[in-house]
């Protein structure tokens, strides 16, 4: 019996929806070639599709034990010792990226650029990798070199535009995106970034139009859905915001800030019970973000649950203490609301942070933006650190280590008779999700 023919027939049965028949044939393949990990993985996949999850896990564990060592990396290193070639470097770097070893990939691509300094594809990949690592000076240098040798390299232009957008230069970023649109007009990454440029310029209708085009081109991209929810929240269209944020939650269920956005939308839709559940979920996913505790405390205070509000307020203080060593760029409006909440709860002002003045200037993020404002301020709408679509870490990890904090809308604190009224809502933004050309796509194109 031909094992390959049985394997192909099993795949055809699975595509036709005949999972049971497919499972039987894959099991036959496993009998014919019992030490083949691929056959065992297909058996486990069929069991998973049939809902037999425990059995699937057992077969996957068995396949992991039978899986032979992949010798590709060793052979590529041997090939480089015999004869250096651009394609060998690119393939080896790709393997390191797939393994999550960015440092090793960086060293490989550096050697590749030293060997072939005019290879625009290598320069672009190295620039994108530095952009992922937030080393902007190096990223700009390599992307600039790529554009010197190939002025219409759309991948490098898209990445350069994303860097400009990061530092708030929306008009220059849009001029770069206009060039890219002539080459790849159907790119969802492009339209997502164009939409967030318009968002930064406070042109919300244009932002929604561009983001919906990006969503049409890539309906399962959670970052576009995140941004759509953010823009609709800014425009006080809470039902639409709930729709898009819910979709993003289904695609990225481990991101705490999505649940915080969802809680804000539910609060404004007067579904307070589910809003509390969303805040609790956000708190369980991200134990270091003080904004979640602050907004949750405001919701509890407005519901009259002072005891729980005080508990969340102290939790926020604990998180701020933990962040003080890594960041001083707390948004002034956030500090003001936190201190007024402490006064309303009869806890006094927050002494853990120095309240910056409204006209104070935070430290610059780079030479391109000497007067950059903290994320969350009205001057910094749409400014965010770029993240490649193929970034292995979850955004919850990235945001948890961010040096800038942003906030979202929540209910207003209800003032007491002798107190000055607080703002109707905390009306600034979370961190928008920009996108650049994924490194994997840049290599394969």
LINPECOR-V186239 format. One record per residue. N is the residue number from 1. RES is the residue in one letter. SS is DSSP state (helix for helix, strand for strand, loop for the rest). OMEGA is omega in degrees with one decimal (NA if undefined). D_LAST is the distance of its C-alpha to the last C-alpha in Angstrom with 2 decimals. Layout:
BEGIN
((N/RES/SS/OMEGA/D_LAST) (N/RES/SS/OMEGA/D_LAST))
END
This chain:
BEGIN
((1/X/loop/-178.3/39.81) (2/X/loop/-177.5/36.13) (3/X/helix/-178.2/34.17) (4/X/helix/179.3/30.80) (5/X/helix/177.9/32.37) (6/X/helix/179.9/33.89) (7/X/helix/-179.9/30.60) (8/X/helix/178.8/28.84) (9/X/helix/177.4/31.91) (10/X/helix/177.1/31.85) (11/X/helix/179.1/28.27) (12/X/helix/178.2/29.43) (13/X/helix/-179.9/32.46) (14/X/helix/178.0/30.46) (15/X/helix/178.3/28.30) (16/X/loop/179.1/31.64) (17/X/loop/-179.9/33.03) (18/X/loop/-171.9/35.50) (19/X/helix/-179.0/34.93) (20/X/helix/178.6/38.30) (21/X/helix/178.7/37.89) (22/X/helix/180.0/34.38) (23/X/helix/-179.7/35.85) (24/X/helix/-179.5/38.61) (25/X/helix/177.1/36.31) (26/X/helix/175.8/34.05) (27/X/helix/175.1/37.30) (28/X/helix/177.4/38.32) (29/X/helix/179.9/35.14) (30/X/helix/177.1/35.97) (31/X/helix/-178.6/39.47) (32/X/helix/-179.1/38.32) (33/X/loop/-168.5/35.95) (34/X/loop/-177.8/37.19) (35/X/loop/179.2/35.21) (36/X/loop/-178.3/31.76) (37/X/helix/-178.7/30.03) (38/X/helix/178.6/27.64) (39/X/helix/179.4/30.73) (40/X/helix/177.9/32.30) (41/X/helix/177.9/29.26) (42/X/helix/174.9/29.36) (43/X/helix/179.4/33.11) (44/X/helix/178.4/32.64) (45/X/helix/178.6/30.09) (46/X/helix/177.2/32.65) (47/X/helix/177.6/35.38) (48/X/helix/179.6/33.42) (49/X/helix/177.8/32.95) (50/X/loop/178.2/36.71) (51/X/loop/-179.9/37.49) (52/X/loop/-169.2/38.82) (53/X/helix/-179.7/37.10) (54/X/helix/178.0/39.48) (55/X/helix/178.9/39.22) (56/X/helix/179.8/35.40) (57/X/helix/179.4/35.52) (58/X/helix/-179.6/37.90) (59/X/helix/177.0/35.72) (60/X/helix/177.6/32.62) (61/X/helix/177.6/34.80) (62/X/helix/179.0/35.93) (63/X/helix/179.5/32.38) (64/X/helix/178.9/31.58) (65/X/helix/-178.6/34.60) (66/X/helix/-174.6/33.62) (67/X/loop/-178.7/29.98) (68/X/loop/179.1/29.62) (69/X/loop/176.8/28.11) (70/X/loop/-175.0/24.47) (71/X/loop/-173.9/24.73) (72/X/helix/-176.5/21.05) (73/X/helix/179.5/21.44) (74/X/helix/-178.5/24.68) (75/X/helix/177.8/23.48) (76/X/helix/176.0/20.50) (77/X/helix/176.3/23.09) (78/X/helix/179.5/25.34) (79/X/helix/179.4/22.74) (80/X/helix/177.4/22.34) (81/X/helix/-179.7/26.13) (82/X/helix/-176.9/26.33) (83/X/loop/-178.5/23.59) (84/X/loop/-178.7/21.05) (85/X/loop/-178.5/17.52) (86/X/helix/-176.1/14.28) (87/X/helix/178.2/12.42) (88/X/helix/177.4/15.48) (89/X/helix/-177.4/15.44) (90/X/helix/-179.8/11.89) (91/X/helix/179.3/12.84) (92/X/helix/176.6/16.21) (93/X/helix/178.5/15.14) (94/X/helix/178.7/13.07) (95/X/helix/178.2/16.34) (96/X/helix/177.9/18.41) (97/X/helix/177.8/16.52) (98/X/helix/177.5/17.00) (99/X/loop/-179.6/20.62) (100/X/loop/-179.3/20.99) (101/X/loop/-175.7/21.98) (102/X/helix/179.7/20.49) (103/X/helix/179.0/23.04) (104/X/helix/178.1/22.12) (105/X/helix/179.8/18.37) (106/X/helix/179.7/19.47) (107/X/helix/179.4/21.66) (108/X/helix/-178.3/19.10) (109/X/helix/175.0/16.66) (110/X/helix/178.2/19.83) (111/X/helix/179.6/20.83) (112/X/helix/-179.8/17.50) (113/X/helix/175.0/17.89) (114/X/helix/179.9/21.52) (115/X/helix/-177.2/20.66) (116/X/loop/-172.1/18.04) (117/X/loop/-178.8/18.90) (118/X/loop/177.7/17.17) (119/X/loop/-175.0/13.60) (120/X/helix/179.7/12.05) (121/X/helix/177.5/8.93) (122/X/helix/178.7/11.70) (123/X/helix/179.4/13.91) (124/X/helix/-180.0/11.74) (125/X/helix/180.0/11.27) (126/X/helix/176.5/15.01) (127/X/helix/178.1/15.95) (128/X/helix/179.9/14.46) (129/X/helix/176.0/16.31) (130/X/helix/178.1/19.44) (131/X/helix/174.7/19.15) (132/X/helix/-177.5/19.25) (133/X/loop/178.2/22.24) (134/X/loop/172.6/23.84) (135/X/loop/-166.1/24.34) (136/X/helix/-179.3/23.90) (137/X/helix/177.8/25.32) (138/X/helix/179.9/22.92) (139/X/helix/-179.5/19.92) (140/X/helix/-179.4/21.22) (141/X/helix/-177.0/21.84) (142/X/helix/177.8/18.39) (143/X/helix/176.8/16.70) (144/X/helix/176.8/19.48) (145/X/helix/178.5/18.88) (146/X/helix/180.0/15.22) (147/X/helix/176.2/16.66) (148/X/helix/-179.3/19.44) (149/X/helix/-179.3/17.40) (150/X/loop/-171.8/15.03) (151/X/loop/-177.0/17.07) (152/X/loop/174.3/14.82) (153/X/loop/-170.1/11.67) (154/X/helix/179.5/11.56) (155/X/helix/178.7/10.08) (156/X/helix/179.0/12.96) (157/X/helix/179.6/15.34) (158/X/helix/179.0/14.89) (159/X/helix/178.7/15.63) (160/X/helix/176.7/18.49) (161/X/helix/178.2/19.88) (162/X/helix/177.0/19.95) (163/X/helix/177.7/21.97) (164/X/helix/178.0/24.33) (165/X/helix/178.4/24.77) (166/X/helix/-177.0/25.61) (167/X/loop/171.4/28.44) (168/X/loop/178.8/29.76) (169/X/loop/-172.2/28.82) (170/X/helix/-178.9/27.83) (171/X/helix/178.5/28.55) (172/X/helix/177.9/26.33) (173/X/helix/179.1/23.48) (174/X/helix/177.9/24.01) (175/X/helix/176.2/23.94) (176/X/helix/-179.4/20.47) (177/X/helix/178.1/19.30) (178/X/helix/177.2/20.96) (179/X/helix/-179.3/18.64) (180/X/helix/-177.2/15.50) (181/X/helix/177.6/17.30) (182/X/helix/-177.3/17.43) (183/X/helix/-178.5/13.67) (184/X/loop/-176.2/12.80) (185/X/loop/-178.1/16.38) (186/X/loop/-179.6/15.76) (187/X/loop/177.8/14.05) (188/X/helix/177.8/16.55) (189/X/helix/-179.5/15.73) (190/X/helix/-176.0/16.70) (191/X/helix/174.7/19.87) (192/X/helix/-178.7/20.87) (193/X/helix/176.5/20.98) (194/X/helix/179.1/22.75) (195/X/helix/-179.1/25.21) (196/X/helix/170.1/26.04) (197/X/helix/177.1/26.59) (198/X/helix/176.6/29.15) (199/X/helix/177.4/30.56) (200/X/helix/177.9/31.13) (201/X/loop/179.8/32.89) (202/X/loop/174.3/35.00) (203/X/loop/-166.9/33.88) (204/X/helix/-180.0/33.73) (205/X/helix/177.1/33.74) (206/X/helix/178.6/30.72) (207/X/helix/-179.8/29.00) (208/X/helix/179.3/29.79) (209/X/helix/-179.4/28.57) (210/X/helix/-179.5/25.10) (211/X/helix/177.6/24.93) (212/X/helix/174.1/26.08) (213/X/helix/176.7/23.36) (214/X/helix/179.0/20.81) (215/X/helix/176.6/22.85) (216/X/helix/-178.7/22.83) (217/X/helix/179.8/19.04) (218/X/loop/-172.8/18.84) (219/X/loop/-178.3/22.41) (220/X/loop/176.4/22.02) (221/X/loop/-175.0/20.67) (222/X/helix/-178.5/23.78) (223/X/helix/177.4/23.07) (224/X/helix/177.7/23.38) (225/X/helix/176.1/26.54) (226/X/helix/-178.3/27.84) (227/X/helix/177.1/27.54) (228/X/helix/177.2/29.19) (229/X/helix/180.0/32.01) (230/X/helix/-179.8/32.40) (231/X/helix/179.3/32.75) (232/X/helix/175.1/35.20) (233/X/helix/178.9/37.22) (234/X/helix/-180.0/37.47) (235/X/loop/179.5/38.79) (236/X/loop/175.4/41.24) (237/X/loop/-166.5/39.84) (238/X/helix/178.5/40.30) (239/X/helix/177.4/40.07) (240/X/helix/178.0/36.65) (241/X/helix/178.7/35.57) (242/X/helix/-179.1/36.87) (243/X/helix/-176.2/34.91) (244/X/helix/-179.8/31.48) (245/X/helix/177.3/32.32) (246/X/helix/177.8/33.59) (247/X/helix/178.9/30.34) (248/X/helix/179.2/28.46) (249/X/helix/179.0/31.04) (250/X/helix/-179.2/30.38) (251/X/helix/-178.0/26.67) (252/X/loop/-171.3/27.33) (253/X/loop/-177.2/30.92) (254/X/loop/-177.6/31.09) (255/X/loop/-173.8/30.65) (256/X/helix/-175.4/34.15) (257/X/helix/174.1/33.61) (258/X/helix/179.1/32.68) (259/X/helix/176.2/36.11) (260/X/helix/174.8/37.74) (261/X/helix/179.3/36.29) (262/X/helix/178.8/37.46) (263/X/helix/178.0/40.88) (264/X/helix/178.6/41.15) (265/X/helix/-179.9/40.45) (266/X/helix/178.1/42.96) (267/X/helix/180.0/45.50) (268/X/helix/173.2/45.42) (269/X/loop/176.4/45.68) (270/X/loop/172.4/48.79) (271/X/loop/-169.4/47.56) (272/X/helix/-179.5/48.78) (273/X/helix/178.7/49.02) (274/X/helix/175.9/45.35) (275/X/helix/177.9/44.48) (276/X/helix/178.5/46.35) (277/X/helix/179.3/44.53) (278/X/helix/177.0/41.14) (279/X/helix/178.9/42.31) (280/X/helix/177.9/43.50) (281/X/helix/178.8/40.17) (282/X/helix/-179.9/38.38) (283/X/helix/179.9/40.94) (284/X/helix/-178.8/40.43) (285/X/helix/-178.8/36.64) (286/X/loop/-176.4/36.84) (287/X/loop/-176.2/40.05) (288/X/loop/-176.1/39.37) (289/X/loop/-178.5/38.74) (290/X/helix/-178.4/42.05) (291/X/helix/178.9/40.94) (292/X/helix/-179.6/41.09) (293/X/helix/-180.0/44.63) (294/X/helix/-179.9/45.67) (295/X/helix/178.1/44.65) (296/X/helix/178.5/46.11) (297/X/helix/178.1/49.34) (298/X/helix/178.1/49.64) (299/X/helix/-179.5/49.30) (300/X/helix/178.8/51.95) (301/X/helix/-179.8/54.24) (302/X/helix/176.1/54.14) (303/X/loop/179.3/55.00) (304/X/loop/-179.9/57.99) (305/X/loop/-172.9/56.78) (306/X/helix/-177.9/57.74) (307/X/helix/179.4/57.85) (308/X/helix/178.0/54.23) (309/X/helix/177.8/53.20) (310/X/helix/179.1/54.88) (311/X/helix/178.5/53.09) (312/X/helix/178.4/49.67) (313/X/helix/177.1/50.78) (314/X/helix/176.1/51.65) (315/X/helix/176.4/48.35) (316/X/helix/178.3/46.60) (317/X/helix/179.3/48.77) (318/X/helix/-179.3/47.79) (319/X/helix/178.4/44.06) (320/X/helix/175.8/44.65) (321/X/helix/-177.9/46.61) (322/X/helix/-176.8/43.68) (323/X/helix/-174.1/41.27) (324/X/loop/-178.3/43.66) (325/X/loop/-175.1/42.68) (326/X/loop/-177.1/38.98) (327/X/loop/171.4/39.25) (328/X/loop/-173.2/41.85) (329/X/strand/172.9/39.89) (330/X/loop/-177.4/41.53) (331/X/loop/-177.3/41.62) (332/X/helix/-179.8/45.18) (333/X/helix/176.6/45.48) (334/X/helix/178.7/44.53) (335/X/helix/-178.9/47.18) (336/X/helix/-179.5/49.72) (337/X/helix/179.9/49.26) (338/X/helix/-179.9/49.48) (339/X/helix/178.6/52.69) (340/X/helix/174.8/54.22) (341/X/helix/177.3/53.40) (342/X/helix/177.1/55.19) (343/X/helix/179.5/58.16) (344/X/helix/178.0/58.24) (345/X/loop/179.9/58.22) (346/X/loop/179.1/61.01) (347/X/loop/-177.4/58.98) (348/X/loop/-179.5/59.07) (349/X/loop/177.9/56.24) (350/X/loop/-178.0/53.29) (351/X/loop/-173.0/54.16) (352/X/loop/176.6/50.97) (353/X/loop/175.8/49.11) (354/X/loop/-176.3/50.33) (355/X/loop/-179.5/50.10) (356/X/loop/176.5/48.27) (357/X/loop/-179.1/49.64) (358/X/loop/-177.1/47.99) (359/X/loop/-179.4/47.53) (360/X/loop/-178.3/46.32) (361/X/loop/176.4/43.07) (362/X/loop/-178.3/40.82) (363/X/loop/-177.4/39.16) (364/X/loop/177.5/36.18) (365/X/loop/-178.7/32.67) (366/X/strand/-176.6/31.49) (367/X/loop/-176.6/32.35) (368/X/loop/-176.1/30.55) (369/X/strand/-176.0/32.77) (370/X/loop/-179.6/36.24) (371/X/loop/-178.0/37.86) (372/X/loop/179.7/35.33) (373/X/loop/176.2/37.14) (374/X/loop/175.5/36.76) (375/X/loop/-178.1/34.55) (376/X/loop/177.5/36.87) (377/X/loop/-176.5/38.83) (378/X/helix/-179.4/38.95) (379/X/helix/-173.2/37.48) (380/X/helix/177.8/34.35) (381/X/loop/177.0/33.28) (382/X/loop/179.1/29.56) (383/X/loop/-179.2/29.08) (384/X/loop/175.0/27.11) (385/X/loop/-179.0/25.08) (386/X/loop/176.7/21.37) (387/X/loop/-179.5/19.83) (388/X/loop/-177.7/16.22) (389/X/loop/-179.3/15.71) (390/X/loop/-176.6/15.01) (391/X/loop/-171.5/18.22) (392/X/loop/-178.4/20.33) (393/X/loop/175.2/23.68) (394/X/loop/-177.9/25.36) (395/X/helix/177.0/26.14) (396/X/helix/176.8/29.78) (397/X/helix/-179.0/29.48) (398/X/helix/-177.5/27.74) (399/X/helix/179.2/30.32) (400/X/helix/-179.8/33.10) (401/X/loop/-177.1/32.47) (402/X/loop/177.9/31.94) (403/X/loop/178.5/34.30) (404/X/strand/-179.9/34.86) (405/X/loop/178.8/36.49) (406/X/loop/-178.7/36.36) (407/X/loop/-177.3/38.60) (408/X/loop/-179.6/38.85) (409/X/loop/174.0/41.64) (410/X/loop/179.4/44.54) (411/X/loop/177.9/48.13) (412/X/loop/170.7/50.61) (413/X/loop/178.7/53.31) (414/X/loop/-174.9/56.61) (415/X/loop/172.5/58.95) (416/X/loop/-174.1/62.48) (417/X/loop/-175.5/65.35) (418/X/loop/-178.2/65.78) (419/X/loop/173.8/62.12) (420/X/loop/-178.8/59.95) (421/X/loop/176.1/57.43) (422/X/loop/177.8/53.85) (423/X/loop/180.0/50.88) (424/X/loop/178.3/50.19) (425/X/loop/174.9/46.84) (426/X/loop/-167.2/44.38) (427/X/loop/164.9/42.12) (428/X/loop/-164.0/39.04) (429/X/loop/167.1/35.55) (430/X/loop/-178.3/33.44) (431/X/loop/177.5/30.17) (432/X/loop/-177.8/27.55) (433/X/loop/173.6/24.11) (434/X/loop/179.0/21.42) (435/X/loop/172.9/17.73) (436/X/loop/-179.0/14.80) (437/X/loop/179.8/11.04) (438/X/loop/-179.3/10.89) (439/X/helix/-177.7/10.18) (440/X/helix/179.1/8.79) (441/X/helix/-179.0/6.03) (442/X/helix/179.6/5.60) (443/X/helix/-171.7/5.74) (444/X/helix/-175.0/3.79) (445/X/loop/NA/0.00))
END
